[in-house]
């Protein structure tokens, strides 16, 4: 079993609803992603054995070390669910206290928990206690924001209380809940949290490129960075980040390089899922990797006509011959991302 690392040169993959599934986590690992978080999974859904949750928690030995992120607001479900997950072999957990999406807030979960710190810390405490029953010792982190609404700078108080509760690491996305993803992430707050905290701090927010990740480390001194949207457009962002940190040449990001990423993502999706739902999902994802290359419209049209895996691989192979059009920013909106 691999050790969960929190070090500057070992980047993490964020928990991305609808995206950080098993195939994508394995793809990220190939590019040097040290720790990968699952999509957030509902504690209540797990308690009632919702069929959709089984897909979200799917893993394999090659996925280690991964972090299973949970969301919920009802304490009575946390203890039995944690017991079950630990018995299944899960060891590393994260509590989502940062998702600003309305359907999550309606259940009192996500960043809504920051309006009730007693409840938030209580849920984290349950997770710490039950994770500790893992034979090899479990670990728990909490991902949160500055507060729910602008001006509610409760994150430092929360961090201290979480430390006292035995949480192993903190991940801060330095925006307020009501901001969603508007404005800019305030990295100065990351630096302040790092100075105040006695446990590792992971930085999140506006890490669109490898260069952003390096700059975040240098400006804030956080213990590690967590890529979200940057990884969605370029899974090789982890390798590029590591190369920059260590002074090595950057991987060439041309059409052939992107085509190989696509081929591998298709292969992993087919191997570990392989059903109609996963086929439609990867078909919709592929054009994102070709962002910034000429011919993306015709590529998207040809992909939509594919009905078999072999057709999909053939249609996607044309990416190798596409030429750059504009600089790739990776800053476009992605539907339903929780970070």
Order of alpha helices (4+ residues) and beta strands (2+ residues): beta-alpha-beta-beta-alpha-alpha-beta-alpha-beta-alpha-alpha-beta-alpha-beta-alpha-beta-alpha-beta-alpha-alpha-alpha-alpha-alpha-alpha
